[in-house]
Amino acid sequence: MTIRDIKASERSGILKKLAAEAGFLSCRISEATFLKKEAPRLESWLKEGRQGKMAYMENHFDKRLDPRLLVEGCRSVVTLAYNYFPQQDLFENTEQKISKYAYGEDYHFVLKDKLKSLMQAFRDEAGDVGGRVFVDSAPVLEKAWAVNNGTGWLGKNANLIRRGSGSFFFLCELLLDVELEPDGPVADHCGSCTACIDACPTDAIFRPYEVDGSRCISYLTIELKEAIPSEFAGKTEGWVFGCDICQDVCPWNKKFSLAHQENRFLPSPAIEEWSKRDLKEITESVFGEVFGKSALKRTGYAGLRKNILFLSD
């Protein structure tokens, strides 16, 4: 018997069981099709310049909307969520803050390893299956798919929120060439809450559920390679890599976020040490030793220095 002989519901059950055993918070499925509703939204967002200097967002427009153009023969989009909420907020009371997702090893490598292992386990148990794994590194509208299949709902800060765990989790995908039983969306549970909108110091959440990427502190401290515009002076609230403000104030996170159990996301002793020190003192060689395996290498030493110096200007 091959995987083609197994019912779609049975295949889905096998995959979800394996994903849970691998430590994923959630495994939800969408039929691979054209994201009709997202096309005008993405086009409008780009035309308004909300992507800032992220020119890559303008590339592969069609592929972002149709996974079948990205992976030949794709029939199912599988969204997986993995918790990264830390045991301790290392930078809660510091002048210079680093986003929680960057405490440990770079999530791209951690999750890609897990997805590859999951794919192999799925093949071993269910038969031959083709496809590709994606971790925030290809033109995949991961939040759109996650809303489509009910991994969570889109919060007013444009982050995905999941009942029972909040929003401190990574999204990643499997694009597979077999039919699986799709899951449906879940209801929006933000209600009348505007905590994230009220807390954003740069007014990046320009209307509920929509974020101006060019004003987001995460963009200013990671994606933007140029000097941070002077209009944001005094508004970045100490963040030198990323930003967690809109997530920290979210009631769903305050109530439901639990510490992850992934050793590779644990901060190294060196990072714990530097959380207690002035990051302005860090040298390029020490940066490589401390943050060389973390997501901070994306901004690099020069970028981190630029962000730190902006705070004192």
C-alpha positions, 0 to 999 in steps of 0.5 A: 500500500502506498500513501496514495491508497490511504484516505486523506483523513488518515494521512492527515491523522498520521501527520498530525500525530507525528507533528505532536510527537515532534513538539509542534504546538499545532499542525493544520492543513489547507488545500493548495489553491490560489489565495484570492482574498489576499491578492488585493490586500497584498497589492494595496499594501505594497502600493502604499509602500508599507513594506519600506525598504523590504524590496523582496516583498515585491518579488514573486507576487504570483508565487506568494498567492499560489503555492502550486507555482512554488512547488510543482504538484503541490496539493496541500499546505501544512502549517506548523507552529512551534513555541519559543516563549522563554523561561525568563525575560532576560531584557525586561528591565534593561535599557537595551532590549533584544526580542525573545525569539533571538535568545537561542539558536537561530530558529531557521536552522532549528525548525528546518531540522525538525521539518526535515525529520518530520517529513522523513517520519511521515514518509516512513509511516505513510509511504512516498510523499514529495514536497518542500519545507519552508521556514520564513525563507521563501515567498509563502504568505504563512499568516494567510495560510495559518488563518485559512486553516485555523492555526489561529486568528489574525490579531489586531497587531497582524500577529497570529494568535492561538487560543491556549498559547498566545502568539509567541510561536514560529510558523513554518510550512510543508508544501506537499504533493498529496491530498490531505484533509483540510482544516477550517478557520477559527473565530477572531477572539480579539473583541474590542481590545486595542492593547496592542494598538495603544502600546505601539510607540511608533504607530505602526499598527495604522489600523486594526489588523494592518501594520505599516512595516516601515514604522515597525520597530522590528523593521527599523532594527533588523530589516532597515540597513540605513540609519533609523529616521530621526522621526523615531528618536525616543520612540524605540523604547530600548529595542536594539533587535526586534520588538515584543511590545505588541505581544507583551501587552496582549491579554492572550499572551499574559494569560496563556504563554508558557515556557518552551521546552526546546533546548536549542532555544535556551539562551547561552550563558554568554547571552545571559551575561550580556543581558546584564551588561551594556551592549555598547561595550561589545566588540565585533569578535565578542558579538560573533562568539555570543550571537554568531548562532542566533538570529542577531547575525541577520543585523550583524555587528554594525547593525546592532551598533547602529541601533544602540547608538540611535538610542543615545542620540 
